[in-house]
Amino acid sequence: MSAKPSEESMQRIRNFVEKYCAKSGTSTHPDPSITEAVVLGLANHRDTLGKPLCPCRFYPNKQEEIKNRTWICACDDMQIYKYCHCLLFVTPEGLPITEYLPEDHEGRITYGLVKDPTPEQGRPLRNQAETREIERKERPS
């Protein structure tokens, strides 16, 4: 990261995280340094790119990623599968929810099956899971 994010962006991201946790039935990571690192990255992207692009991924072209919207927090994987790559939105134990991921997904392979403690909350785009899986399988490796 280049410059320190603005206090306004830090506050807006913190507010968003708090509200999104309540809405999705997730918790922030129990290690505050993990949460703070992700919040800093999101706030920095908000200041430099105008959008809170996920800071945990590499992008050849960040402006193209913003147009696609896939990795703007809360990203598509969070809204479809309730899975957070950054470990920002997790179970109270600090594990990402993997219950809804395809069995061969990297998150499921890495963390195993992690049940959703609040299945009645979150996943507003769950109806896109089947389409996403077809697209993922069609992508060249």
TALIN-V918630 format. One record per residue. N is the residue number from 1. PHI is phi in whole degrees, 0 to 359 (999 if undefined). PSI is psi as a letter, one per 30 degrees, with the letter a starting at -180 (NA if undefined). Layout:
N_PHI_PSI / N_PHI_PSI
This chain:
1_999_k / 2_275_c / 3_276_l / 4_293_k / 5_297_l / 6_292_l / 7_297_e / 8_299_e / 9_294_e / 10_300_e / 11_293_e / 12_296_e / 13_292_e / 14_300_e / 15_298_e / 16_301_e / 17_300_e / 18_300_e / 19_291_e / 20_290_e / 21_300_e / 22_296_e / 23_290_e / 24_266_f / 25_73_g / 26_248_l / 27_237_l / 28_282_l / 29_299_k / 30_295_f / 31_270_j / 32_301_f / 33_291_e / 34_290_e / 35_301_e / 36_297_e / 37_298_e / 38_290_e / 39_300_e / 40_301_e / 41_296_e / 42_296_e / 43_295_e / 44_297_e / 45_294_e / 46_298_e / 47_291_e / 48_271_f / 49_244_f / 50_88_f / 51_219_k / 52_278_i / 53_291_k / 54_309_k / 55_276_f / 56_263_g / 57_233_l / 58_262_k / 59_234_j / 60_299_e / 61_217_j / 62_296_e / 63_295_e / 64_295_e / 65_297_e / 66_296_e / 67_298_e / 68_288_f / 69_68_f / 70_302_e / 71_250_g / 72_279_k / 73_290_k / 74_282_k / 75_294_l / 76_302_e / 77_299_e / 78_290_e / 79_283_f / 80_269_e / 81_252_f / 82_63_h / 83_241_k / 84_251_j / 85_299_e / 86_281_f / 87_68_g / 88_278_e / 89_251_j / 90_221_a / 91_285_l / 92_302_f / 93_276_f / 94_92_g / 95_259_k / 96_286_k / 97_285_k / 98_242_f / 99_307_e / 100_264_f / 101_287_l / 102_300_k / 103_301_f / 104_266_g / 105_288_k / 106_306_e / 107_294_e / 108_289_e / 109_293_e / 110_288_e / 111_257_f / 112_75_a / 113_275_j / 114_245_j / 115_292_l / 116_277_j / 117_289_f / 118_225_i / 119_296_f / 120_280_f / 121_243_l / 122_81_a / 123_61_h / 124_296_f / 125_253_g / 126_306_f / 127_291_f / 128_266_g / 129_300_e / 130_295_e / 131_298_e / 132_300_e / 133_294_e / 134_297_e / 135_298_e / 136_298_e / 137_288_f / 138_277_f / 139_293_k / 140_292_k / 141_280_NA
